[in-house]
Amino acid sequence: MSPVSKAAVLLLCCVPLTLHGQTTAKQAVHPATCSLSPADAALARNALESYNKGDLEQAKPQLIKLAQTYPCQTELQAAAGMALADSGDNAGALPFLEHAHTQNRNDAAIAFNLGVAVMKSGNTKRAEEIFSNLVKRAPAKPDYHLALAEVQMQREEFAAAAASFEKANAALRAVNAPVSLDMRIDWATALLKNGQPAKAKDLLADPEPLKSAPAQEILAESEEKAGNYTEAVKHFQLAAQLDPSESMIFGFGNEMLQHWSFGSAIDIFKYGVSKYPSSELLQMGLGIAYFGNHSYDLAAQPFQSVLQRSPQNATAAELLGRSCEVASSASVAGCDTLQAFADAHPENAMASLYAASSILHQATDTRDTARAESLLQHSLKADPRLADAWYELGVLQHSRNQWDESAASLEHAVELRPAFPEAHYRLSRAYARLGKGDKAQAEIALQQKYAQQTKDENNRRMQEVITFLTAKN
């Protein structure tokens, strides 16, 4: 759920504009007259009537012209501002609304509409000040509390937002007005983000949320925060069934990834990709699910698909590289895409490393070792402290019986990453070939010492890619 209150947004855009009050306050923008000519008074009535009927195209140019001609007319200033705001031009609306508010600070409707425009323009601090003042002036108005809650959600002031929603609820109950499900969902979101999952769950405990995908998503997140993972999965599944949108399917699949239920995640993301084949997020999810399930050959294909659509996507390139690095097949479809990415991004050390690694995983009689070595050199030029690149270079030199060179490269690798069992093992073999038996034995001991840490490191890397996917959402 977004931290922006959807219920409040719907409410604000539907509040009827109450424009009233005229003033003769002095104004320096135009020379002036504060009295409308009979002809302009008729035009103003027609323009306001058109606006109230929703004929924005007819009303807006007339209201703007009249407001510019009669700067002392508060009603016209406010109406022109609202017409511009309704058309999406908040920047154009603000000067008119500001001027109207300056002329009549006691007009709550003008202040409210100014607050909405200010909030939409991105100045949430000032919007919060405007709505806070309105709440103090009229604490029984639920609209004001909801507007304040929305801006507090935007500012990630979740405790304050939850309190504002509670006051809006009380104001609505006081006049026997219904509390919409949208408002309860937003209120529950504030509570959830404020670390109160039990209260969020209680808000959505009646039967109505059973038919709402957003409500089910909040219930799922509430159960998850409370540690009730089985219940969380049920709610995520129901949310995806009620609304099989890209985001909902992703949420369900991502929940499976969080608990390393990779088989279930594969099924969910496969369905999502079949429904939304151009979704890079779902493709990434599918690739990560395959990767977590140790189906590395299959993992490469979704990552390749993303990289083909977005050639600048460094994360997709890295995940493709990780898949190709550990794939069982000598030639996995999609791994050749890495080389093109590495050529286009020589500054990306990991891309060059993975491209080289994919070549070195090919059959001995077909792999282009010169190309692989060139890519490794590019990788080390971009990042001389990349232990994996030194390791791969050492292994390549090992295959050529270049024992001195291999030992030197592998020494760099273990110096940069002492807990590197594969590098210690390869280095022990290089030392043995060079007649350095004592050093070879010492490296074998280090290889055995760090073997368990490698398993832990692989688990950490798996968690990294899952965390990446969650962050993207």
N, C-alpha and C positions, 0 to 999 in steps of 0.2 A: 504493500500500500504506500502511496505517496504521502509525505508529511503534509501535503496541502489538502485542506478539508474540502472534499467534493460536495458535501451537503451544503456547506456555506456558500460555495461558488454558485450552486444552483439557486440558492435563495437570493443572493445578492443581485444576480442578473434579472431576477423576476420581481424585484421590489418596484412598485409603481413610483414614478417620479412625481413628487409633490412640490410643485414650484409655486411659491407664493411670496408676497411681500415686495414692496418696491421701496427704494431709498433714494434720497437726493444727496448721498455722500459725494464729496468732491473727488474728482478723478482727473489725472493728469495726462491720460493717453490721448484723448480727443478733446477738442474745444466743445464745449458743450451745451448740449441740451439734454435735459432729462425727461422731457415731455415728448411723446410720440406725436407725429402729425396724424391727422385722421386717416390718411391713406396707409401710413406705416402701422398704425394701430390695427387696421383691418388685416394687413399682411401678417402681423404678429399673431392675431387670433387664428388665421388660417394655418400658419406654420405650426403653432402649438397644437391645433386640432389634428393636423397631419401627423405630427410626432406621436400624439397620444393614440392615433389609429395604427401606428407602426409603419407609416409611410416615410421611412428615413430618407429615401432618395429625394423626395419632394421637400421635406422639412429642413434638412441639414443646411443646404446653401442659403435658404432664406433666413434661418436662425443665425447663422454666422454673420451674414451681412447686416442684419438688424442689430446684433450684439456689438459689432464694430462701430455702427453708426450711433448707437445709444449706450455708451459705456456705463451710464448711471442706472440703467434698467437691470436690476438684479435678476429678475425672472428670465430675461433674455440671455444674460450671461450664463446662468445655470443651464438653461435649455440648450444653448449652443454647445456648452461643454459636454452635456449628456449625449447629445446627438453625435458628437465626435467620438466620445467614448464608446457608444454603441456600435460605431462603425470600425472600432479597433484602433482608432488614432488617439491613444492616451496622451502622447506628447502634445498633440494639438488641443486636447481637451483641458489639460491642466491649467493653462493661463486663464481660461474663462471661468473654470470652477474656483480657482484661487481668488480671482477678482470678486466673484459672487460671494464667496465666504468672507472676504475682507469687508465687503459692504454690509453683510448681515450675518454676524457670527452667532446670532441666536437661532438661526434657521437650522434645525437639526437635519432636515432632509438634504440641504445643500452640503452640510458637513459630512453627512453619511456618504453621499455620492462622491464628494472630494476624496474621502478616505478610500473608497473603492478604487478610484482612478490612481491615487497615489500608490496603493498597494500593487496594482497591476503594472505600474511603471517600475516597480522594484524597490521603492523606498519603504521597506517594511517598518523601519524604526518610526518614521513619521506617521505612517498609517496606524501603527499601534497606539501612538499618542492620541491621534484623532478619535479612534474607537474607544480608547480608555476614557477619554473625556465625555463621550456620548453615554457610555455606560454609567458614569457617575451622575450625569444629568437625568437619565431616564433608566434606572435599574430594572424597571418592569418590562422593557422592550427586548424580546428575545432576539430580534434581528441584530441588535447591537452586540449582544453577547456572542452570537454566532460569527459576526464579522471579526470581532476581537479574537475569537478562537482560531479562525482561519489564519489570520496574520501571525498569531503566536505559533501555529503549526509550521508556517513557512520559516519562522525564525528558530524553529526547533526548541521552543520553550514549552516542552510537552506537559510539565506539571501545571503551568499557568493555563495552557490550552484546555486541559482536562477540567480545571476549575471553572473556566468560562463556559464549557459545554454543560457542566452541572448547573450553573446559574441560568443558562438558556433553557435547560430542561425544567427548572423550577418555575421560570417565567411562563413557559408554555402550559405547564400543569395548572398554574394559578388561574388561567382563563379557560381551562378545559380544552386546550388545543392539542391535537395529536402530535406525538414526537415521531418523526419519520424514521424509517430504517436507515436511510442514508446518514442522518444525523447520528444515530446510535453507532453506526459503523465508524464514523469519524471520531466520535467520542472514545470508542473502544480502541481505536488506533492510537490516540493520545495516551490512553492509560497503558497500553502495551509498550509504547516507546518510553514511557516513564517508569517501566519496571513493575507494572501492576497487572500481570496476566490474569490473575484470578478475577479482579474487578472487570477486566475487559471481557472475559468469558461470561460473567454474570449478566452483562448488558445485552448479550445476544443469546440468552438462554431459552427464549420462548420459541414457538414453532415457526414464526415468520422468517427468521434467518435461514431455515432449512432450504429455502428456495432461492437464496441469494449467494452467488459465487463469491463476491467480495466478503460477505459475512463469514462464509465458510473458510476463506483464506485467513481472516483474522482469528477465527476459532482455532485453526490449525497452528498458527503462530503462537497463540496463547497456550495451547496444550504443549507445544514444543518447549516454550520457555519454562513451563512447569515440570518438564521432564517426562510428560506422558506421550512418548513417541508413537505408540500404536494408535492412540486417538488422533494424534496430529496427522498421521498418514491417511486415516479415514476421512478427515476433513479436507485435506489437500485433494484426495481422489474425488470427493463429491464436488469440490469447487471446479475441478477440471471437467467433470461430467456436465455440470450446470452451464459452464462457459468454456468450451474447448478452444479458447483463444490461445495465441502464442504465449502470452505471459502466464496464463494459468497452467498450461501444459508444462512450461518451463518450471514453474513453482513446484509442481508435483514431482517432476523428474529430479529437480535439484534437491528436494527433500530426500529422495532415495540416495542420491550421491552423498549427502551429509552423513548418512548412516552406513555408507559403503555397501548398500544393497545394489550392486552394479547390474546384476541380471535384470531386476525390475526396472532400473533406470534405463537400460538398453531398450526394453520394450516400450517404455513411455516416450523416449526421445525418437525412436523409430517411427512411432505413430505421429509424433509431432512433425518430424521431417517430411513424412508422406503428405501431411496436411498443409504444411508451410515449407515447401522445398527451398525457398529463397531465404529462410531464416538462418542467419549466421549464428545466432545465439543457440538455437536448437541443434544446429550442426556441431557446434563446439561441445554442447552437452553430450551428444551422441558419441563423439570422439573420446571424450573424457571417460564416459561410461565403459566404452570398449577398452580403453587403456587400463582402467581400474580392474577390469575383468581379465586382464592379461591377454586380450585379443588384439595384439599390437598391429598385426597386418590389417585388421578391419578398422582400427583406430585411425590409421593414416588417411583413409579415404575421405571422411568428413572434414578433417583438417585441410586436406588438399582442396576440397570444394570451397572452403572459406577463403583460402589463399588465392584461388583463381578469381574469385569475385572481388577480393580486396587485396591486391598485390602488396600493399604497404602494411598489412597486418602482421606485425612482428610476433605477436603472441601466438597466432595460428602457425607461423613458421616455426616457432620454438617447440610447440606441442607436436607438430608434424615431425620435427627433428627428433624429439624424444621417442616417438613411436617408431620411426625408421631405425633409430639407434639400437633398439632392442627387439625389432621384428625378427621372426624366425626365418622368413622367406628371404632368399638372396635378392630378389627384385620385387619389392612391394610397390604396387601401383600408387603413384603420387609422390614417391620419394624423390623422383627426378625434378619435381617442382622446386625443391629446396635449392638446387644449384642456380636456377634462374634468380631466385630471391637473393641468394648470397652475392651473386654478381651485381645485382642492382643495389645492394646495400653493403658495400665493403666495410663500412664502419660497424656493422653488426657482427661482433666476434662469434656469438653463439650460432648465428645462421651459417657462417662459414664452417664452423666446427661440425654442425650437424650434417651439412652437405657433404663434407669430407667423410664423415662417419658412414653415411649412407652408401658412398662409393666403396669404402673398405669392407662393407658387409656383403658386397657382391661376390660372385664366384671368382676364385683366384685367376682363372684364365681369361676373364672378361673385364675385370675392374681396371680402371685407369688410375694407377697409383701416382703418376706424375700430376694428374689433375687434383687428386686428393691431397698431395703434399703442398701444392700451390695454395689450395684452400686453407690448409692448416697454417701455412705461413701468413696468409692474410688475417686469419683469426688471431694469431699471436701478435701481429703488428697492431691490430685494433685493441688487443688486451693481452699484454705480456704476462699477466698474472693469472691467466686462465689455465688451471691445472689440467683440465680434461684435454685441452688442445696439446699440451706437452705430452700427455700420456699417449694420445692417438699418434702423435709424431714418433714417439719412442717405439710404439708397436709396429708402425710402418717400417722404421729403420731396422727393427728386430727382424722383420720378414725378409729384409735384404741382407741380413747378416752383417749389418753395420753396427757392431757391438759397442764400440766407443761412443759413436753418435747416439745410439739407443740409450746407453747408460746415462749420458749427459742429459738427454731429454727427460728421462724418467726421474733423475735426481731433481730436476726442476719441479716435476709434478709432485713428488713427495715432500719437497721443501715447502711448496705452496699449500699442500693439503696433506698433512701427516697421516690422517686417518683415511688412507687410500689403499685398501688391500690389494686391488688388482695391480696397481702401479708397483707396490712392494714386491709382488710375485714376479712381475716381468723384470724388475730390476735385479732380483735375485738370480734369474736366469742369465741376464746380461753379465752380471759379475762372475757367475760360474764359467761362462764362456771366456771371460777375460782372465781366468785363473785366480779370482779373488774369492776363495772359498769361505773365509771367515765373514766377509761382507755378505756373501750370498746367504749364509745361515742366519745372519742377523735380520736380513730382509724377510726371510721365511717366517721368522718369529713375529715380526711386525705384521705380516700378512694375516697370520692366525689371530693376533691380538685384535685387529681392527675388523675382522670378518663380520661380527655381529653388528658393529656400528653401520656397516653398509646396508644391512637389512633395515635398520632404523632410518637411515638416510633415504632409502627408497620409499618408505612409508611417509616420510616428511615431504618428499617431492610430490607424492600422490596427493597429500593434503594441500599442497601449494596450488595444484591445478584446480582442485575443487574449490578452494578459497577464491581463486581467480574468477571462476564462473559465477560464484555467489556475488562477488564484488561487482561484476558487470551488470548484474540485475539491479 
